[in-house]
């Protein structure tokens, strides 16, 4: 079964940067890909999406700070996170969508991002 594996999380100070990676098994190029995050004790929320043809959308809370990109040759989607804030601390997940159908893959383990001084 196709799945996604997230990596790249860690501990970073406020104002710092991290780049997350998500590698999906199978052919990713026909799917849109999204990054989600789930802060402790809160619901999972959509952070950023990129369509199969490269159009991007972002949650208001991360606009101008986060950048989603994809490398279809490597079946990988990235989330470049700059100017990190305490409230960005969460477990970050990725998933695939096609048209209006989202979360096509089983949820992976995610990768923990902790912003702390």
Secondary structure, DSSP 4 states (H G I P E B T S, - for coil): --BEEEE--EEE-TT--EEEEEEESS--TTSEEEEEEE-TTS--EEEEEE-TT--EEE-TTTTTTEEEEEEGGGTEEEEEE-S--GGG-EEEEEEEEBTTB---SB----EEEEE--
